[in-house]
Amino acid sequence: MIKKCLFPAAGYGTRFLPATKAMPKEMLPVLTKPLIQYGVEEAIAGGCDVMSIITGRGKRAITDHFDISYELEHQIKGSSKEEMLNDIRKIIEKCTFTYTRQNEMKGLGDAIYKGRMLVGETDPFAVILADDLCVNPKGDGVLTQMIKLYEKYKCCIVACMEVPKEDVHKYGVIEGSKIEDGVFMVSNMVEKPNNDKAPSNLAVIGRYILTPSIFEVISKTKPGKNGELQITDALCTQAKSGMVLAYKFKGKRFDCGSVDGFVEATNYFYDLEKKAKK
């Protein structure tokens, strides 16, 4: 049902300077795969085959990654290293990639709005923020879980997780009522509230299912926190006029937009790979 996934990938990645001065943060490798490839693989597992990426200046490495490299492939053809490209070859063969640019950094809401010509304005679509690396070794990936929930409720859905109260100021935070295990009807959403004014400790992370009506809502949303167009504010409006759900997903999320989270993810996947080889 949901075939398109939007990847906002225009941010500067300033927390990883100087590494991100000339390299997109989405191309930072966890072991041998860049962050954005993990996100694309999660989207494919959920049934998506059109990947729409919002890029910016200095992001050509992303488009090059999801393309054939004739020179490289010729050089390693017939060698033991050729099989190292098997996964990315399968992705390139299976998926269609579309791109547009966010010329100014005006917030996640603006980036998603820029993607309306890529994902269209008639069908629901997924959104993945590549620097939120999510895994669920015991079952479906996070996006697959959300798509299954969408098939039941047919509305906008955000992924959420419990965070310590002292960390709520880093996130969009939801307020809502529980309608089933792990599922909340959203009544309010606040972008990066003060710790003492947060409506809960349920924080939104970088996975969304959005209906096309969100574009009209975004177009009428005024800049919010930090002068940016926040998707949190648009979804709050949507929740008050229609229905938005927050889903407490099963699995683990690594904040690879931070050095600590990136190192944690690297160690986690390294340990998994070591166990797989035993």
C-alpha positions as CSV (number, residue, x, y, z in Angstrom):
1,M,0.0,0.0,0.0
2,I,2.8,2.4,0.8
3,K,5.3,2.3,-2.0
4,K,7.2,5.6,-1.6
5,C,9.6,6.6,1.2
6,L,11.0,10.1,1.6
7,F,14.5,10.7,3.0
8,P,15.2,14.3,4.2
9,A,18.9,14.5,3.8
10,A,19.9,18.1,3.3
11,G,21.2,18.9,6.8
12,Y,24.8,20.0,7.4
13,G,25.7,17.4,10.1
14,T,27.6,20.0,12.1
15,R,28.0,17.7,15.1
16,F,30.4,15.6,13.0
17,L,32.6,18.4,11.7
18,P,35.2,18.3,10.3
19,A,34.2,14.9,8.9
20,T,31.0,16.3,7.4
21,K,32.7,19.3,5.8
22,A,32.9,17.5,2.5
23,M,30.9,14.3,3.2
24,P,27.1,14.0,3.8
25,K,26.4,12.9,7.4
26,E,24.0,10.3,5.8
27,M,27.1,8.7,4.2
28,L,28.9,8.1,7.5
29,P,29.5,4.4,7.6
30,V,28.4,2.1,10.4
31,L,30.8,-0.7,9.7
32,T,30.8,-1.0,5.9
33,K,27.4,0.6,5.0
34,P,26.4,4.2,5.1
35,L,23.6,5.3,7.3
36,I,21.2,6.0,4.5
37,Q,21.6,2.5,3.1
38,Y,20.4,1.1,6.4
39,G,17.3,3.3,6.0
40,V,16.7,2.3,2.4
41,E,16.9,-1.4,3.4
42,E,14.4,-0.8,6.1
43,A,12.0,0.9,3.6
44,I,12.4,-2.0,1.2
45,A,11.6,-4.5,4.0
46,G,8.4,-2.5,4.5
47,G,7.4,-2.8,0.8
48,C,8.6,0.5,-0.5
49,D,10.4,0.6,-3.9
50,V,10.5,4.3,-4.7
51,M,13.1,6.2,-2.6
52,S,12.7,10.0,-2.8
53,I,15.6,11.9,-1.3
54,I,15.8,15.6,-0.3
55,T,19.4,16.6,-0.8
56,G,21.3,19.9,-0.7
57,R,24.7,21.3,-1.7
58,G,27.6,18.9,-1.2
59,K,25.4,15.8,-1.2
60,R,26.4,14.3,-4.5
61,A,27.9,11.3,-2.7
62,I,24.4,10.1,-1.9
63,T,23.3,10.0,-5.6
64,D,26.5,8.4,-6.6
65,H,26.1,5.7,-4.0
66,F,22.8,4.6,-5.4
67,D,24.2,4.4,-8.9
68,I,26.5,2.0,-10.8
69,S,30.2,2.8,-10.5
70,Y,31.5,1.3,-13.8
71,E,35.2,2.0,-13.1
72,L,35.2,0.5,-9.6
73,E,33.1,-2.5,-10.7
74,H,35.5,-3.1,-13.6
75,Q,38.5,-3.0,-11.3
76,I,37.2,-5.5,-8.8
77,K,35.4,-7.8,-11.3
78,G,36.3,-11.4,-10.7
79,S,38.0,-10.7,-7.3
80,S,36.9,-11.6,-3.8
81,K,35.8,-8.0,-3.3
82,E,33.1,-8.1,-6.0
83,E,30.6,-9.7,-3.6
84,M,30.9,-6.8,-1.3
85,L,28.8,-4.8,-3.7
86,N,26.0,-7.4,-3.9
87,D,23.7,-5.6,-1.4
88,I,23.9,-2.2,-3.1
89,R,23.5,-3.8,-6.5
90,K,20.3,-5.4,-5.4
91,I,19.0,-2.1,-4.1
92,I,19.8,-0.3,-7.3
93,E,18.1,-3.0,-9.4
94,K,15.0,-3.1,-7.2
95,C,14.3,0.6,-6.4
96,T,13.7,3.8,-8.3
97,F,15.5,6.8,-6.8
98,T,14.3,10.4,-7.2
99,Y,15.9,13.6,-5.9
100,T,15.3,17.2,-5.3
101,R,17.1,19.9,-3.3
102,Q,16.2,21.9,-0.2
103,N,18.0,25.1,-1.0
104,E,17.8,26.6,2.5
105,M,17.7,24.8,5.8
106,K,14.2,25.8,7.0
107,G,13.3,22.7,9.1
108,L,12.0,19.2,8.7
109,G,8.5,20.4,7.7
110,D,10.0,22.4,4.9
111,A,12.1,19.5,3.7
112,I,9.0,17.2,3.6
113,Y,7.0,19.9,1.8
114,K,9.8,20.0,-0.8
115,G,9.3,16.3,-1.4
116,R,5.6,16.6,-2.4
117,M,6.5,16.6,-6.1
118,L,8.5,13.4,-5.6
119,V,6.0,11.4,-3.5
120,G,2.9,12.9,-5.1
121,E,-0.2,14.3,-3.5
122,T,-2.6,11.4,-3.7
123,D,-1.1,8.5,-1.7
124,P,0.3,8.0,1.8
125,F,4.1,7.8,2.1
126,A,6.8,7.0,4.6
127,V,9.5,9.3,6.0
128,I,12.8,8.0,7.3
129,L,15.5,10.2,8.9
130,A,18.7,8.2,8.2
131,D,20.6,9.4,11.3
132,D,18.0,7.6,13.4
133,L,19.2,4.0,12.8
134,C,16.6,1.5,14.0
135,V,16.9,-2.2,14.3
136,N,14.6,-5.0,15.6
137,P,16.5,-8.3,15.6
138,K,13.4,-10.2,16.9
139,G,10.9,-9.2,14.3
140,D,9.7,-6.7,11.8
141,G,11.6,-3.4,11.2
142,V,10.2,-0.2,12.6
143,L,8.8,1.0,9.3
144,T,7.1,-2.4,8.6
145,Q,5.5,-2.2,12.0
146,M,4.1,1.2,11.3
147,I,2.9,0.3,7.8
148,K,0.9,-2.6,9.3
149,L,-0.6,-0.1,11.8
150,Y,-1.5,2.3,8.9
151,E,-3.4,-0.5,7.2
152,K,-5.6,-0.6,10.2
153,Y,-6.1,3.1,11.0
154,K,-5.4,4.9,7.7
155,C,-4.0,8.1,9.3
156,C,-0.7,9.8,10.0
157,I,1.5,7.9,12.4
158,V,4.7,8.9,14.2
159,A,7.1,6.5,15.9
160,C,7.9,7.3,19.5
161,M,9.9,6.0,22.4
162,E,10.2,6.8,26.1
163,V,13.1,9.0,27.0
164,P,14.4,10.2,30.4
165,K,12.6,13.4,31.5
166,E,15.9,15.3,31.5
167,D,16.2,14.6,27.7
168,V,12.8,15.6,26.5
169,H,14.0,19.1,25.4
170,K,15.9,17.3,22.5
171,Y,12.8,15.9,20.9
172,G,9.3,16.5,19.7
173,V,7.0,15.2,22.5
174,I,3.5,13.9,22.3
175,E,0.5,14.0,24.6
176,G,-2.2,11.5,24.0
177,S,-4.4,8.7,25.2
178,K,-3.7,5.0,24.8
179,I,-6.0,3.2,22.5
180,E,-4.2,-0.2,22.3
181,D,-0.9,-1.6,23.5
182,G,1.8,0.8,22.3
183,V,-0.6,3.0,20.3
184,F,-1.6,6.5,21.4
185,M,-4.2,8.9,20.0
186,V,-2.3,12.2,19.8
187,S,-4.0,15.3,21.3
188,N,-0.9,17.6,21.4
189,M,2.6,17.7,20.2
190,V,5.4,20.1,21.3
191,E,8.7,20.6,19.6
192,K,11.7,20.5,22.1
193,P,9.8,21.6,25.2
194,N,11.5,22.7,28.4
195,N,11.9,19.7,30.6
196,D,9.5,20.9,33.2
197,K,6.8,21.7,30.6
198,A,6.8,18.6,28.5
199,P,3.4,16.9,28.3
200,S,5.0,13.4,28.6
201,N,8.3,11.6,28.1
202,L,7.1,10.0,24.8
203,A,9.5,11.4,22.2
204,V,9.1,11.3,18.4
205,I,11.9,9.7,16.5
206,G,12.7,9.8,12.8
207,R,10.0,7.5,11.4
208,Y,6.7,8.7,10.0
209,I,3.7,7.6,7.9
210,L,2.1,10.7,6.4
211,T,-1.1,11.1,4.4
212,P,-1.0,13.6,1.5
213,S,-3.3,16.0,3.4
214,I,-0.2,16.9,5.4
215,F,1.1,19.1,2.6
216,E,-1.8,21.5,2.8
217,V,-1.4,21.6,6.6
218,I,2.4,22.3,6.2
219,S,1.7,25.1,3.7
220,K,-0.4,26.9,6.4
221,T,2.0,26.2,9.3
222,K,4.1,29.2,10.5
223,P,7.8,28.8,11.5
224,G,8.1,27.6,15.1
225,K,11.0,26.5,17.3
226,N,14.3,28.1,16.1
227,G,12.5,29.9,13.3
228,E,12.1,26.6,11.4
229,L,9.0,25.0,9.8
230,Q,8.5,22.1,12.2
231,I,6.7,18.9,11.1
232,T,5.7,18.6,14.8
233,D,3.6,21.7,14.6
234,A,1.9,20.6,11.4
235,L,1.1,17.2,12.9
236,C,-0.2,18.8,16.0
237,T,-2.7,20.8,13.8
238,Q,-3.5,17.5,12.0
239,A,-4.1,15.8,15.3
240,K,-6.6,18.4,16.4
241,S,-8.6,18.4,13.2
242,G,-8.3,14.8,12.3
243,M,-6.4,11.8,13.7
244,V,-2.7,11.3,14.3
245,L,-1.3,8.2,16.1
246,A,1.9,7.7,18.0
247,Y,3.4,4.2,18.0
248,K,5.8,3.0,20.6
249,F,7.8,0.8,18.3
250,K,9.5,-2.6,19.0
251,G,13.2,-2.5,18.6
252,K,16.2,-0.3,19.3
253,R,17.0,3.2,18.0
254,F,20.5,4.7,17.7
255,D,20.8,8.5,17.5
256,C,23.6,8.5,14.9
257,G,23.2,12.3,14.6
258,S,25.3,12.4,17.8
259,V,28.8,11.0,18.2
260,D,27.8,8.9,21.3
261,G,24.9,7.3,19.4
262,F,27.1,6.7,16.3
263,V,29.7,4.9,18.3
264,E,27.1,2.9,20.1
265,A,25.6,1.8,16.8
266,T,29.0,0.9,15.4
267,N,29.8,-1.3,18.5
268,Y,26.3,-2.9,18.3
269,F,26.6,-3.9,14.7
270,Y,30.2,-5.0,15.1
271,D,29.2,-7.3,17.9
272,L,26.3,-8.7,15.8
273,E,28.7,-9.4,12.9
274,K,31.2,-11.1,15.2
275,K,28.5,-13.4,16.6
276,A,27.2,-14.2,13.1
277,K,30.7,-15.3,12.0
278,K,31.1,-17.7,15.0
